[in-house]
Amino acid sequence: MDGLEGLRDLGRRVAEMQDDLVGRRDHLAAARHRLLATTAARPGPARRTTVRLALIAAGALSTAAILLVVLRLDRPRALTFEIGAVGRPAEVGRWIAAPAEAELPIRFSEGTRIVLGRRARARVTKVDAHGAHIVLERGEARASVRPAAAGRWRIGAGPFDVLVTGTRLKVDWDPGEEKLAVALAEGAVTVSGGILGAGRPLAAGETLRAFGREGYFEVQSGLSAPPSPEPAVAPPPAPDLSAHPPDPVHGAVEAPAWRGLADAGRFADALAAAERNGFARECATRGPSDLLALADAARLGGNLARSRGALSALRRRFPGDERASIAAFGLGRIAFEGSGAGGERFREAARWFETYLREQPAGPLARDALGRLMEATNRGGDRDGARRAARSYLDAYPDGPHAGLARSIASAGAADNRREP
Amino acid sequence: MTPTPKLQASRQREAPASAPARMGVVQPLPVVGDDTALVAALRSGHPGAAAALFDRYGTHVQRVLVRVLGPDPDLPDLLHDVFVTCLERIGTLRDPAALPGWVTNVAVFTARGLIRRRSRRRWLDGLFLAWGLRRVAVPPPDPSVSEGLRAAYHICERMPAGERIAFALRIFDGRELTDVAAACAISLATAKRRIARAEATFLAEARAHPALRDWLAEGTRWTG
C-alpha cells in the first residue's frame, strides 16, 4: 500500500475514532444551553449593530496611538486563584488536596469560591477571563459562583460535566462507586455526560443523583439547602496515606519538568530529564497520573523497559486505583509490541489484557482490551481462547474496529468444527 | 367579553400547560424555511433564530472542530464561541444562500485562533522550561483516547496552522480540494501546496511512530 493510500486509510480510521469519542461525550446539548443563555443576556443584533457603528465612527476620528491604548486596556485578563486560608497563589494543573481534618477553599480573583470538603481532591485545569474548569477527582466541592453573562464555569467529575452559570451548588463525586450528587441552591446548571447523555438542566432547589454503575439517575426538588448526598451503600474506605506516598500532599504538588517536555512531544528529552532526576526515584515518589505519563514518554521515546518499569511501579504502589488498570493495559501493549521470543510475548500480552478486563469490565479501554486480547491469544496459538474472545467481542461490539478480525477468527473456528469428525 | 389588549398580552406570556409552573419558560415559535429565511430571522432578532442556527449547524461545526483539533477539552467552549461569532457577524454575510460555507469558515477561523494562541503559549513555556524559570503543569493523558489518535494529533500540532487545518480537512474529514480551499478561504493552488507539505511531514513522522506505523503499513489490519 503506497504512502498516500495508507494515509487516506489512516485518515478514515482517525475520523471513525473521533466520531466514536464525540458520540460518547455529547457536548452539543451543553453548548446549546449555554449559547441560548448567553444570547438571552445580550442586546439584540440591531442594537449591537448600532453600537458598533457608533464606535467605529468614534474610532475613525481618533489617532491610531489612542486606539491602540484603548484596545490594550480593554483586553480581558485571565482570572487568578489562591488556595487555602492564607491564600497561596496557585497554577493551572496543580493537584489540590484537602486534608483529612479540614476543608480547603479555592478563591478566584473575581469573587467565585470553591470549597473542597475534607479529603477531597481536585484540579483547576483551565482558567481564562470568563471562568475556569475544575476537575473534582474525589469528594465534595461547594461552589459559590459569581454570576456573569459571559461566565464559563465547569466542574467535571468522572464522566459527568456540570456547566455552571452564576450559582451556589454542591457537587459530590465518588469515583469508586461512580456516584454523583449535584445539589443546587441558586441559579441554574446543566449536568451532562455518562448516563445523563445530552444533558439535564437543574433548577434551584433541585438535587440530582446519578448512579453510574446502576445506570440511572433521579432528581428531587423542593429542598431549601444543598443536602449531603446519602450513599446507598457504605462508601469505600478512605485510602491509607501512610501505606504509600500520596499523589497530592496537603496542598499542591509541582509537576515534574519532564511533563512539559512530554506534552510538547519531546519524548526522548522527557525521558532524559526523568533519568537525570533518578528514574527509580521518580517511580517511587510520583503519583499515578505522573507514572502513566512517564510510561507513555518512555515508550514513545523508544525505551520499553523504562515504560514497563513505570507501569509496574504504578500497579505495585496503587493497586486499587483505576489508573493501575490502565497500567495493566499498557503492559499488555508493551508485551505485544516487544521483541520477546515467539508465542510467549503474546501470551504475556493476553494475560495483561485479561487483567484489565477483570479489573475494569466497563472501563474506557474495555473494547480495545478485548480486541487486543483476541489478537494476542490468536497469535499466541490459543485458538480456543481467541474464538471465545472473538465471540465476546462480536456480542459486545458488533461494529467495533476489531469486528472484521473477530468475524474471521470466529468463522475459522466454525470451519474447524465442521472439518472435525 | 372581548379581552383587553393588556389581558391578551398577559395570557401570551403564560407558560405552556405542559411546563412546570415554577419554570415560567416562554417557548418562541420555531424558525422554519431555508437558510435565506434563517438569516433573515437572525438579522431581525427572532427569539428562536439562535436555537435554529445551532440545531441546523451544531453537528456540522462540532465535526469540523473535532477534525481540525482532535479530541480537545476546549471543544464545548469552542462550539459556543463559533455560534456567538456567527450571531455577532451575521450582518457581514452577503449571500444568505452561502450560510453553510460561511459557518464553516467561522468554525475554521475559530479553530485557527486557538491553534495560534496555543502555539505562542507553548513557545513561551518552552523558553521558561529552558531557562528553568517555571515548571509547566500539564493534565494527565486521557485514557479513553487511543494512542494512535493522540499520536496523529501530536504530529499535527507541530505543523504550521494553515497546513494543519488544510491537512485535517482533507485527510481526516475526506473533503475535496475545492472544499478545503473554500473552508479555509484560500486559493486552490495554496490549498494543494499546504496539503502536499503537510502530507510529506505527516508521513515522515508517522512512519517513525510505533502507534501509527502499523496503521499506515497495514491499513486493513483491524478489519481482518
Interface residues (C-beta under 8 A of the other chain):
Chain A: M1 G3 L4 E5 G6 L7 R8 D9 L10 G11 R12 R13 V14 A15 M17 Q18 D19 L21 V22 R24 H27 L28 A30 A31 R32 R34 L35 L36 T38 T39 G44 P45 A46 R48 T49 E91 V92 G93 R94 R123 T125 K126 H133 V135 R152 R154 D161 L163 A203 E254 A255 P256 A257 R259 G260 L261 A262 D263 A264 G265 S289 D290 L292 A293 D296 R299 L300 R323 I326 R333 E337 P364 L365 D368 G371 P401 H402 A403 G404 L405 A406 R407 S408 I409
Chain B: R22 M23 L42 R43 S44 G45 A50 A51 F54 D55 G58 T59 Q62 R63 V66 R67 G70 P71 P73 D74 L75 P76 D77 L79 H80 F83 V84 L87 E88 I90 G91 R122 D125 G126 L129 R135 V136 A137 V138 P139 P140 P141 P143 S144 V145 S146 E147 G148 L149 A151 A152 H154 E157 R158 I171 F172 D173 G174 E199 F202 L203 A206 H209 P210 A211 L212 W215 L216 A217 G219 T220 R221 W222 T223 G224
